[in-house]
């Protein structure tokens, strides 16, 4: 079942009502898995998280626990194994606010593993797993599976009969036996669940109030009526419950009891806070998620309650003994609460480990303390969030800081890191704009280390756009600075970037010289991430030299380090490089295993290349899934080319995928020929063209490959 509608309409409230009915039914579920994108410090909507929670519902030694951890097993296979493991049990999977994981226009799930999980449940679940979803968008499903989704679209609210039953269950003896007044209420609220809940809440907290009074006072404008009922319900609250609701309105998303206790401790007696919250839940003012143990307010309630707290000023916080009650004071306490819950840096292994910092960031923004927000973000962005593959998250956070930071060094690092995150998702033009701003600031303040960093990053960005000679010039300037100031880490990075540039030009031997220096420095300073990257680059070069055994050894070391430092990006690249080495050496089975593992990990600037390579391998195996892989490659490439038209690697990947599709379907090659021509116009560096020619030759080894001779001639002429 999916509950679909715009924000503020009551989707989550209705879903909680459905879950409550289910748990009270004759056949109660054997387990509930609840994930929400709204919970601060909370659960990510991912297949891995679902499998982790599902494993807890099974015996401790069940084989599924080991299977779910196996990176080589697909999400579909894991889901099928879970269904088998349930042996007739019934679990409910509740995914709240799924829109964060969907395409805004199509409703398609953005995460392939999550999509595989849901589709496998719908095809093989046999009633053992029921899925309840709330979202802004209808989930896009294959045609045969759409009949298995029961969507409730709340754009028009609940149907009258269901709304009457909803009110009767919420309000009990608050309402007369006659349904006519209830139908009037439903008509005025258009059946929106949150408006109905708020009406019941007002009646419960206004002993002398009547439904007739409420209906008489309600405004007739449909767009105002839900807010009106929410306001009436909150205005009817006594002072202490009202303060609790105001506290919740300051906190972001859904929170645990401890957070609210800390927040309100100076302003009220919190010893019976849980009991008071239970009453507010019963009155349908506060929502409680029993599965995750968190409390939350509807967005309309939050906005109204927060607006009625005195705003406060920064001066109030100077006297720590004053403990003023204001929105600003509450936000400061919330920030301190999460600051005190930070884990030691040695324990930062996953996104959940730095959720306290991310939560504190939000309150620092609310307080307009942008410098503190920037400082805490810079502690976790480059070495953690970007390493773990959260570039879109980093982009969103740093974009909110631009133009707000006072300290110039913080502003410089923020805009520079924003550029790096743009680079990670293929937005090279935006990355260059950020690097140039950071570089100008560094030079103005004679920050040589920063100048070297941003020069090197500009070199990386221009190489991605096919301007290899310009890239070399930037990297050489950066290398000179790093050596002048004794920055060994920077020296190693710039040497590695020069490797990439000369490799693109086809000067493999010279590139390897730079690589060996970079690798030695990484090992000297203990930079495991850098060591892995340079081993991967060496593996690529050895593959081009036909030294496949040595290449596979180095690439295995690269992947091992990528696992060690927990970098999805490097796992994607490492698996792709390894698959290419196996493909060119003739081991197709090893190649398909490697590319399947690579594509389990997201790397936006390489997904197109990984998918195109997957297509070649499957085509060589005469697997019908090759066409789907080529189509994926085109989709990923277009996502980058839309924002960075001169991103040459994406252009070549699209050309190869178009060739593969035409080859598989025995269709004309015109589109592929045109795309390769555009790619060559973008970047015709000999190393780049030779690499692409090698991939095309691998595709042509399949039956009927001679059809691609015209494409090959186009590339060979520039190699």
N, C-alpha and C positions, 0 to 999 in steps of 0.2 A: 504494500500500500504506500502511495506517495501523496503527501499533503502539500499542495503547490499554491503559492500566492505571494503577493508583494510583501515587503517588510511591514511589520506592525499590524498584521491582520489577524494574528492569533494562531499561527500554524503550530508552534511549539506547545501552546496550551492545549490545543485539540489532541496533539500527539500524546501528551501526558495523560489526557483523559482516556485515550484508546488503550494505552499501556495499563492504566489502572483497571479498566474493564477486563483486560486480558488476564491480569493477575488474580482477579476475583472470579474468573470463569470456572466452570466445572473442571475443565482440563487446564490446569495452570502450566505455564512453560517451565521446563527444567532449568532454564538459564536465560539471562538477559545480558546482552552486550550493548552498551550505550556509549556512543562517541559523539562529541559535539565540537564544532569549531569555535564555539562561543566561550568555552571554559578557559579562564586565565590560567596559564601554567598547565594547560590540559592536553587532552587527547587529540592527536592528529588523525584526520580521516584517511587512514591508510590501510592497505591489506595486511601489512605486517603487524600493525597494532591489533587488528581484528583477530588474526591468527594467534597472537600472543594471549589475548583475553580468552579466546576459545579454548586454548590449551589448558587454562586454569579450570575449566569445567570438566575436564577429563581426569582420570587417575594420573598420579604423578609420574608413573613409569610408562605411560602410554606411548607407543611408537610415533604418534602424531607430533609430539613435542620435538623429537629429533628431526622429523621430516620438515616441519615448518621453518627450521633454521637452515635448511639446505639451500644454498644460493642457486643450485643448478635445477631445482624443481620449480616449475612454473606455478603461478598463482592459481591457475585452473586446476592443476594436479593437486595442489595443496587443499583447495576447496573440496574437490572430490573425495580426498582422503578424510577430511573432516566430516563430511556427510556420512561416509561409511563408518567412521569412528563413533558417531552418535548412537547407532544401533537402536533406532526407534525413539530416541529422546527428541524433545522439541525445544529449540531455542529461538529467541527473538533478537534480531539485530536491528538496533535503532540508530540511525544516522541523522543527526540534527544539523541543520544549516549546510546541507550538501552542496549548496551553490558555490561554495569556495573551491570545490573540486570539479566544477563544470565549466564548459565553454559558455560564455554569456549569450551567444547567438543561437547555438545549436542545441545546447543542453547536454552535449556529449561529455562523458567523463574524461578528464585530462590525464588521469593516471591509469596506465594500461593494466596494472595489477588489480586495482580496485574494480575496473570494468570487467576483467576476467572473473573475479570473485562473484560479482553480482550476476553476471550472465550464467555462470556455472550453477549457482544456487537456483536460478529460475529454470534451468534445463534439467538438472539432476537432483534437486533438493528433496523431492518426494515428500514435501510437507514437514521436513525435519528442521528447516531453517526458514523463518518468516522474516521479511525485511520491511521495516517501517522507516520512511524517509520524509524529512521536511526540507523544502527547497524553494527558491524563487522560480526555478525552471523545471519543466518536465524532463525527466531523464530520457536521453535518446537511447533506444534499444533496437536491436534487429527486429524486423517485422514479425517473425514467428514468436518473439517473446513479449511483444506489446500487449497481447491479450492476457498475460499473467500479471500485469500491473493494474492495480485498482486506484486510479488517481482521484483525489478529492481536490478540486480546484476552488479556492476560496475567494476568487475575484468577485463572486456573487454571494459569498457566505454560505452557511449551511441551508439545505432544503428545509422548508417549514416543519415537516414532521420530525426530522432529526433534531432541529433546533428546539422544538418543544420538549423532546425527550432529554436533550442536553440540559435545559433549564430545570426540568423537574428533578433530575438527578443531582444537580448542583444545589438547588434551593430547598428541596424537601417541602416542608409544610409552610414555607414562606409564601407560597402562591395559592390562590383559590383553586377550587376543583375545575372551574370553568377555564377552558383554554383560550378564550377570546382575548383577555388582557395580555396573555403571553404572545399571542399572534401579533398584537399591536406592537409589543416590544420588539419582536423579531422583525417586523416590517420597518420600524424606525432604525434598527441597527443593521438592517440588511442581512441579519443572521451571522454577523462576524463574531466568532467565538470570544475574542477578548472583550468586546463590548458587552456581551451577555454575562461573562464572568464578572466584569466590573459592576454591572447592575446588581448581581447577586451579592457582591461584596458590600455595596452601599446598603442594601437592605439588612444585611447581617450586622452592620455596625451602626445602624440607625434604628433603634428599637421602635421609635414612634413613626418611622417612615413607612410609606405605603407605595405599592407599585403604581397606583393611580397618580400619586403626587409626582413620582419620577417621570411618568409618561407625560404629565401635563407640562412639566418644566423643560422637557428635552427639546433642543433645537431641531428644526425640521431639515436643515441642510445635511445631506447624507455624509458629506466629507468631514463634518464636524461632530457627528453624533458619537462615534467611538471615543474620541478625546473627551467629549462631555461626560460620558458615563465614567470614564477613568478618573476624571477630576472630581466628580461627585463622590466616588468611592474613597479616594484619598482624603478629601476634605472632611469626611465623616470619621476619620480615625482619631482616637484619643492621642494625647501628646507623646507618650512613650512609644506606642506602635508607629506613630508618624515619624519619630526620630529614627527608628530602625529602618523604615522604608527609605528615609533620606540617606542613611548610611549606605544602604544597598545601591542607591542611585548614583553615588559617587564612585563605587567600585565598578570596574569594567567587567562585563560578562558575568559568568556564573562563578561563585566563590564558595569556599568552605566556611564552616562556622567560625574557625579560629581567626580568619581574616576579619570578619565582622566584629568579633569580640575585641580584637586589638584596636580596631578603628574606633569603636564607640566607648571603650573603657573610661576615658576621661570625662565623658559626657552623660553617662547613665550607669546604673547598676546592671551589670551583665550576667549576674549569677543565674537568672532565669531566662536568658536570651533564647535558648532553644525552645522553651515552652511558649514564649511569645511568638517566635517564628512559626511554630506549629499552628497557632491560632491564625496568623496571617495567611498561611498556606490554606488552612481550612476555609478562610474567608475569600480565597481566590485573589488575594492581593499579591502574594509572593508565590513563585513557582519553586518546587523542590524536586530535584532529580534523585530518586531513591537509589538508583544504580550507582551513580557517581558521588552522591552525598553532597551536592552543591545547591545553593540557593541563587535565585536570579529574579530580576524584574522584567516585565515586558518593556519594550522600548518606549512606548507611550507613557507608562508609569514612571520610568526612569527620567525621562525628559521633564515631566511635570514636577516630580518631587525634587529633582536637582535644582530646578529654576527657583524654587521657593526657599532655598537655603541662602542665608546671607553670604555674599560673595567673599568678603574678607580682603585683607591687604597683606602685603609682605611684612609690613611693620608689626603685625600681630605676632609674628613668629619669632621676633627678637627676644621677647620675654618668655622663656620656656615655662615659667610657673603660671602664666596667665591661662594657658589651655583654652583659647577662644573657640567658640563653636561657629565655624563658618565653612564654606565650601573649600576655601583654600587650606584651612587647617586640616580638614578631613583628607584632602588630597596629599598633603605633606605626610600625614600619618600613614596613609596607604603606601606612599613611596618608601618610607622607612621600614614598614612591615616587610615589603619584598626585598629591600636591601639586606635586612637581617636574615633573610632566608636563602641568601646566595650559598651555593656549594663551593668548597675549595676548588681552585683551578684544576688541580690534578684529577678531579672527578667530572670534568666537562667532557662528556663522550657523545651525547646526543642532544637534540634540540630541547628535550625536557629538562636537561641539566642546567640550561641557561634561561629557562622560563622566568625565574625571579627577576633577572635583568631586563627581559623584554617587558614584563609587567611594570617594573619601576620606570622604564622608559616612557610608557604611556602617561604615568602620573607626572613625570617631569615635563612632558609636553603640555599637559593640562595646566601645570603651574607656570608655563612659559619660561621654564629654566632650561633653555636650549643648550647651554654649554654643558651642564651636568648630563643631559640626555645624550649629547654627542660623545662625551668622555666615556660613559658606560657602554655605549654602542661600539665605540672603537676598540674596546677591550675584547669584544667577542665576535666582531664581524669577519676580519680577514682570516685569522687562524682557525676559526671555528665555523661560523655560519656559511661563509663562502666555501670553505673546505668541504663541508658536509653537503653542499649542493643547494643552498638556500639563497641563491642570487636574487630571485624575485622579491623575497622578503627583505633583503638588504637594500634593494633599490627603493622599495616603498618607505622604509624607515629613513634612509638618508635624504630622500627627496623632500620629506617633511621638514628637514633641518635647514635646507638651503635658504640663504638670506636672513637667517635668524640668529646664527652663532656670533658671539661678540669676539672671542679670542681668535686671532688670525690663524694661529697654528692649528687650532681645532677645525676651523672652517676649511683650511687647506687639506687637512687629512680627510675630512668628511667628503669634500667634493672629489678628491682623488680616489677614495674607496668607492664612491658612487660610480666613477668611471670604470673601475675594475669590475664592479658588478654588471654594469652595462656590457662590458666586453664578454663576460661569461655567458650572456644570453644572446650574443651576436649583434648588439646595438653599437657597432663600432664608431659610427659618426657621433653618437652621443658620448661615447667613451672619450673620443679625441677632444671634444669640447670641454669635458671635465678635466682631462689631463692638462690641457693648455691653461685653464684657469689655475690649477694647482701649481703648474710650472711658473707662471707669472708671479704668483704670490711667493713661491720659494725664492725666486731670484730677487724680488723686491726686498725680502728680509734676509738675504744672504744665507739661506738655508741650503748648504751644498748637498747634504744627504738627500733632502727632499727633491732638489733639482735633479740629482741623478736618478732617483726613483721615477719621476714623471717623464724624464727623457727616455728612459728605458721602456716605460709603458707606452709612450707614443710610438716607439719603434715596433713594439708588438702589434699595435693597432694598425699601423700603416702596412705592415707585412700582410695582415689579414685582408687588407683592401687591394693587395697585389702590387703595392708600391715598394718593392723590395729594396731598391737602392736607397730610397729615402729612409727606410727602416734601418738599414745598416748605418747610415750617418747618425741617426739618433742614438742607436745602441753604442756606437763607438764613443760618442761624447759622454754617455753615461758611464762607460767603462773607465774612461780617463778620470772622471770625478771620483768614482769608487776607489780607484787605486791611490789617488792623491790623499784621500781622507782615511784610508785604511779600512774601508767597509768591505770585509771579505764576503759577507753574504750578498751584498749588492754586486760585487765583482763576479761572483758565481752566476747570479741571475743574468747579468748582461752578457757574459760569455755564452750561456745557454741560449739566449735570444739571438746572438750572432750565429750560433749553430743553426737555428731554424732558418735564418735568412739565407745563409750560404747553401744550406740543404735545398731550399726552394730554387736557388739558381743552378742547382745541379753540381755544385762543387763539393762532392761528398767527402773527399779526403780532407779538404780544408775545414769543412764543417766538423769532422770527427776530431780534429785538433782542438777546436774550441770546446767541443763536448768533453774531451778528456780532462781539460783544465777545470771545467765547471763541475764535473763529477768529483774530482779530487778535492775541490774546495768544499762541496757539500759534505763529503765524508769527514773532512778536517773539522768542520764546525758543528757536526752532528745534525745537519739539516736532512732528516729522513725523507721529507716530502720532496725536496729538491733532488736528492739522490735518486728517488724513484722516477721522477720525470726524466732525468738525464739517462737513466738506464733504458727507459722506454724509447727515447730518441735514438739511442745507440741500436736498440733492437730494430727500429725502422730502417736505419742505415744499413745494418747487416742484412736485412731482408732484401734491400735493393741491390746489394752486392752478391746475392745468391747464397749467402752463408746462413742457411736456414736453421741449422742446429744451434749455432751460436746465438742467432737472433731469438729463437724460442727460449733459450736459457735466460737471456737478459730480460725478455718480456715476462717470463715467469717471476723473476725477481721484482720487476716493476709492479706486477699485480699483487705480489705478497706485501710490498710496502704500502700500496694503495689500501689494502685491507687493514694493515696496521694503523695507518693514520685516518682510516675511516672516511675516505674521499670517494663519493659516488662518481665524481667527474673523472678521476684518474682510473677508476675501475672500468668506466665506459671506454676511455681511450685505450687502456691497457688491453682489454678484451678485444677491441677492434684491431689493434696492431697485431695481437697474437693470431686472430682469425685470418688476417691478411697473410701472415707468414705461413700458416698451415695451408691456406688456399694455394699460394704460389708454389709451395713444396709438393702439392698434390694430395695432401691428407684432408679430404673433404669432411670426413666424420669429425675429426678434431676441430676443423674450421667451424662447422655448424655449432658444436658445443661451445666454443669460445665466443662466437658472435651472439649466441643466445644469452650467455651470461653477461656480455657487455651491454646488451640492450635492456637488461633488467635495471640498469642504473641510468639516471637522467643526466645528460650533459648537453644543454640546448645548442651549444656551438659545434657539437659533433654528432648529434642524433641523425642528421641527414646522411652523413658519411657511413655511420654504422648500419643504418637501414638499407642503403644502397649496396653495401658489401654483403649484407644478409641476403639480399635479393640475388646477387651473383652466385653465392654459395648454394642457395636453394635451387636456382636455375640449373646449375651444374649437376645437382642431385635429381633433377627432373621432378622437383616438388612443386605442386600447384600453388603452394603458399608464396612462391617467389613474386607473383604479381602483387600480392598484398604488401610485401616488404618494399617493393619498388614504389608503390603508391604512398606508403608511409614516408619514404625518403623525399618524395616530391612535397608532401605536406609539411614536413619539418623544414625543408629548404625554403619553401615559400614563406614560412613564418619568419625566417631571418631576412630573406630578400625583400620583404615588404618594408622593413625598417632600414636595411642596409643593402641596397641594390648591388653594390660592388664587392660584396663578400664572396671572394672567388671560390672558396672551398664549397660553399653552399651551391653556387652556380654549377660547378663541375659535378657535384653529387646529383643535382636535378637532371643535368644532361645525361649522366650515366643511367639514372632511373628511367628517364623517358626512353632511352635506347633499350633498356631491359624490357620495359613494357611492350614496346613495338616489336621487339624480337620474340617475346613470348606469344604475342597475339598475331604475329605475322602481318603487322600493319605497316604503313609507310613510315619512313624515318625522318620526315621533314621537320617535325617539332624537335626531335633530338639533334638533328644537324644544326638547326637555328640556335639551340641552347648551347651547344658546344662552341659555335662561332662567337656567341656573346661571352662565354667563359674565356675563350682565348683572347678576345679583345680586352677583357678585364685583367687577365694575368697570363702571360705566355712564357714565364720563366721556365727554363729548360727542365729543372728538377721537378717542377709541378707537372709539366706536360708529360714527362717520362713516367711519373707515378700514375697518372690517369691512363696513359697508354697501357701500362701493365695491368690495370684493373679491366680495361676493355678487352685486352687479349685473353684474360682469364674467362670473361664472359663468352668470348668467341670460341672457346674450346668446346662449348656445348654443340649439340647437333644443329646444323644449319647456320653456324657462326659466320660462314662466308658472306651472308647477307649484310654483314656489318662492315664490309671492306671500305665502303665510301666514308664511313665515320672514322675508321682507322687511318685512312689516308689523310684526312683533315688534321688529325693529331700528329701523325708521324712527320708531316711536313714542318712542324714547329718543334719537334723533339731534338 
